[in-house]
Amino acid sequence: MSDSIIIARHLSKVVDAPEARLTILDDVSLSIARGSSVAIVGASGSGKSTLLSLLAGLDLPSSGEVLLAGQSLGHLDEDQRAALRAEQVGFVFQSFQLLDSLNALENVMLPLELDGRRDAASRATQLLQRVGLEHRLRHYPRQLSGGEQQRVAIARAFASEPAILFADEPTGNLDAGTGARITDLLFELNREQGTTLIMVTHDERLAQRCESALHLEAGRIKEQQPC
């Protein structure tokens, strides 16, 4: 499909465990349209985060193929996959993954500076204003609440205007009210920038806000449906 930004064909992931070989994913195929929002849902241990890692090229499958923005990840070396991610992909994680030694502005500026953007400071400031943190530019992660840290992480993820945003349990460490505001923000930026949003979550209510949901059970797609 020409409008598919990610295509996965017959993905499997098998690892060696002390007791026996463990199949984490088993023959998973999917296609994700450019600009869409997709939830990957399932119980703990169903393979959700593993699937996200394979789709993003953070890990390679035991068998099968992933095409990201038209490129087969299995045909690229580690440096080439990293370059493709830097160009096409943003990430938001449950654990925020901010650098403690950098303040909010510097955390958001970092990917822009690595990309050689001369407007890194102004772009980062604009994004932090967009997520309601214009009064926190010079604050360090330890001085921010969990919700504020996640907003910095979202601003950083959208800084380079990625074609795809992967979010792994982005509200998992937040209270319900803060989590709802973070979710609203993700979907607002998804619509404004036309970013493809792929979200791993165990929260069915959050999944229902996506255009489609992919249900994993024991490493296989049990159901794929529009929301």
C-alpha positions in Angstrom: 0.0 0.0 0.0 1.5 3.3 -1.1 0.0 5.2 1.9 1.4 2.8 4.4 4.3 4.2 6.4 4.9 0.9 8.2 4.4 -2.6 6.9 5.3 -5.7 8.8 5.3 -9.1 7.2 5.2 -12.4 9.2 7.2 -11.1 12.1 8.4 -13.6 14.7 10.7 -13.1 17.7 12.1 -16.1 19.5 14.6 -15.9 22.4 16.5 -18.6 24.3 15.4 -18.9 27.9 17.0 -21.2 30.6 14.0 -23.6 30.4 13.3 -23.6 26.7 13.0 -21.3 23.6 10.5 -18.6 24.1 8.3 -17.3 21.3 7.5 -13.7 22.1 5.9 -12.8 18.7 4.5 -15.4 16.2 3.7 -14.5 12.6 2.5 -10.9 13.0 1.6 -9.0 9.9 0.2 -5.5 9.7 0.1 -2.3 7.8 -0.2 1.2 9.3 -1.4 4.2 7.2 0.5 7.5 7.1 -1.0 10.0 9.6 -3.2 7.4 11.4 -3.3 6.6 15.1 -3.0 3.0 16.2 -3.2 1.4 19.6 -1.3 -1.9 20.3 -3.1 -3.5 23.3 -2.9 -6.7 25.3 -2.1 -8.1 28.6 1.4 -8.0 30.2 3.6 -10.4 28.3 1.5 -10.4 25.2 4.4 -9.0 23.1 3.3 -5.3 22.8 6.6 -3.6 23.6 8.6 -6.2 21.6 6.4 -5.4 18.6 7.0 -1.7 19.0 10.8 -2.3 19.2 10.7 -4.3 16.0 8.5 -1.7 14.2 10.9 1.1 15.2 14.1 -0.9 14.3 15.3 -0.9 17.9 15.5 -4.7 17.6 15.4 -7.2 14.7 13.0 -10.0 14.3 14.0 -13.7 14.3 12.1 -13.9 11.0 10.0 -11.6 8.9 10.4 -8.1 7.6 9.6 -4.5 8.6 9.3 -1.7 6.1 9.6 1.7 7.7 9.0 4.7 5.3 9.7 2.4 2.4 12.9 1.0 3.7 13.5 -2.6 4.8 15.0 -2.4 8.3 16.6 -5.9 7.9 18.6 -4.6 5.0 20.1 -1.7 7.0 23.0 -1.9 9.4 22.7 -0.5 13.0 24.0 2.9 12.0 21.7 3.1 9.0 18.7 2.2 11.2 19.7 4.8 13.7 19.9 7.4 11.0 16.5 6.4 9.7 15.0 6.7 13.1 16.6 10.2 13.6 15.0 11.3 10.4 11.6 9.7 10.7 10.8 8.7 14.3 10.1 10.1 17.7 9.6 8.3 21.0 7.7 8.9 24.2 8.4 6.3 27.0 6.7 5.6 30.3 9.9 6.4 32.1 10.3 9.9 30.4 14.0 9.3 29.7 15.1 12.9 30.1 18.7 13.7 30.8 19.1 14.8 34.4 22.0 17.1 33.7 20.0 19.2 31.2 17.2 21.6 31.9 13.8 21.3 30.1 14.9 23.6 27.2 18.2 21.8 26.7 16.5 18.4 26.7 14.2 19.5 23.9 17.0 21.3 22.1 19.3 18.2 22.1 17.8 16.3 19.0 17.6 19.6 17.1 21.2 20.4 17.8 22.3 16.9 16.8 20.4 17.5 13.5 22.3 20.7 13.0 19.3 23.0 13.4 20.3 26.6 13.9 16.9 27.4 15.3 17.2 24.8 18.0 16.6 27.2 20.9 13.6 29.0 19.3 12.0 25.8 18.1 12.4 24.1 21.6 11.0 27.2 23.3 8.0 27.2 21.0 7.3 23.5 21.7 7.6 24.0 25.4 5.2 26.9 25.2 2.9 24.6 23.2 2.8 22.0 26.0 2.3 24.7 28.7 5.8 24.8 30.1 6.9 28.3 29.2 7.5 28.9 32.9 9.7 25.8 33.3 12.3 26.3 30.6 15.3 26.4 33.0 14.0 23.8 35.4 15.8 20.4 35.6 13.9 17.1 35.6 14.2 16.7 39.3 12.4 20.0 39.8 9.5 18.9 37.6 6.4 16.8 38.4 5.9 13.5 36.5 3.3 15.2 34.3 5.7 18.1 33.5 8.5 15.7 32.7 6.3 13.8 30.3 5.3 17.0 28.6 9.0 17.8 28.2 9.4 14.3 26.7 6.6 14.9 24.3 8.0 18.3 23.2 11.3 16.6 22.6 9.7 13.8 20.6 7.9 16.3 18.3 10.9 18.6 18.0 12.2 17.2 14.8 8.7 16.8 13.3 8.8 13.0 13.0 6.7 11.2 10.5 6.0 8.5 13.2 5.7 8.8 17.0 6.0 5.6 19.1 4.5 5.9 22.6 5.1 3.1 25.0 2.7 3.3 27.9 3.1 7.1 27.9 0.7 7.6 30.8 1.7 4.6 32.9 3.5 6.6 35.6 0.9 9.3 35.8 -2.3 9.8 37.8 -5.6 9.7 35.9 -6.1 13.4 35.5 -2.5 14.1 34.4 -2.6 11.1 32.1 -5.8 12.4 30.4 -4.1 15.8 29.8 -1.0 14.1 28.3 -3.2 11.9 26.1 -5.1 15.0 24.8 -1.7 16.6 24.0 -0.5 13.6 22.1 -3.6 13.5 19.9 -3.6 17.3 19.4 0.0 17.2 18.1 -0.8 14.0 16.1 -3.5 15.9 14.2 -1.6 19.2 13.9 1.6 17.7 12.5 0.1 14.8 10.6 2.3 12.4 12.6 1.5 8.7 12.6 0.9 7.8 16.3 1.6 4.2 17.4 0.8 3.7 21.0 1.4 0.7 23.2 -1.1 0.6 26.1 -3.0 -1.7 28.4 -5.7 1.0 28.9 -8.7 0.2 26.7 -10.1 3.7 27.1 -6.9 5.2 25.7 -6.9 2.6 22.9 -10.5 3.6 21.9 -9.3 7.2 21.1 -7.1 5.8 18.3 -8.4 5.2 14.8 -7.7 1.5 15.1 -6.6 -1.0 17.7 -4.5 -4.1 17.4 -5.1 -6.7 20.1 -2.2 -9.0 20.9 -2.6 -12.3 22.8 0.4 -14.6 23.4 2.4 -13.0 20.7 -0.3 -13.2 18.0 -2.8 -10.7 16.6 -6.1 -11.8 18.1 -8.1 -8.9 16.6 -7.5 -5.8 14.6 -10.4 -3.4 14.5 -11.4 0.3 14.0 -12.3 2.2 17.2 
